[in-house]
Amino acid sequence: MQAISVSEARQNFKKYCDDVVENNDIIIVSRNGNGKENMVWIDLTVYNELQKAKENLNYLTKLEESYKQLDEGKVVVKTMEELEAMANE
């Protein structure tokens, strides 16, 4: 992991892009000098993995809520015929 300034990022953009892609490095670009938040450069594969993990977490959160509702008796029972009728509406 490297921390660099925006100026350093500009001056050596290709080098840092290569570091991220070829070495799986993470680059923190400090933008504090102008009052803006810092940013992070990561490889696209890492980004996609993070997005997938976020989706999985959202799914698990919904599943946990469903189990909680089940435990509290907040369920609706439908027959297969009723479900099929709902699908056709």
N, C-alpha and C positions, 0 to 999 in steps of 0.2 A: 504494500500500500504506500502510495506517495501522496504528499500534500504539496500543491503548487499554487502559485498566484495566476491570475488571469493573464498577466504579462508573460509569464513563463510559458503558459499554455499556448499563447499566440506565437511566441518565438520558436517553440519546439513542437508544434502541433503534430506533425507526422511521427516524431519520436514517441510521443505519449500515446498516440493511436496505436502504434506498433506494440508498445509495452502492454496495452490493454488486450489487444487481440492475440498477440503471439505468446505473451507470458502470463496471461490471465491476471494481470495487475489491475488494481483498483486505483483510480486517480481522483483525489479530492481537489477540486478547484475552488480556492478561497476567493470569494467576491466581497469580503468584508470592507474593503477599502471604500466602496461606493454605497454601503448600506444595504446591500442585497445579500440574500442567503447563499450559502455555499452550495456546490453541486457535485455530483459524483459521475465519473465516466466508468462504465462497466461494459464488458463484452456482451454482445447480443444473446449469446447462449445463456449467460448468467441472468440477464434480464428476463428471458423467457422462462427460466426455471423459477425465478421469483414470482412472476405472474401466475404460473401454474400453482405454486405454493399458496399464493393469495386466494386463488379460486378454490383450492382444496380447503383452506381455512374457512372460507365463506360457506362451503358445503357442510363442513363439520359443525359450524355454528348453527346452521339451520337444522341439521340432524339432532343436535343437542336440544334445541328448542322443541323439536317434535317429541323427543323422549320425555321432556318435562311436561308437555301437554298431555301425553299419554298417561304419565304417572298421576296427573291431576284429574284424570277422567274427562278431559276436554277432547273427546273424540266423536266422530260421526261414523256410523256404520252404514255402508251401502252394499247392496247386492251387486253381482256382476251385471245384471240386467240394468240396474239403475245407473251404473257407471257408463255402460255402453250408450244408454239413452242420453246421458249428459254429454258424451263425446260427439253425438250426432246433432246436438242443438246448435 
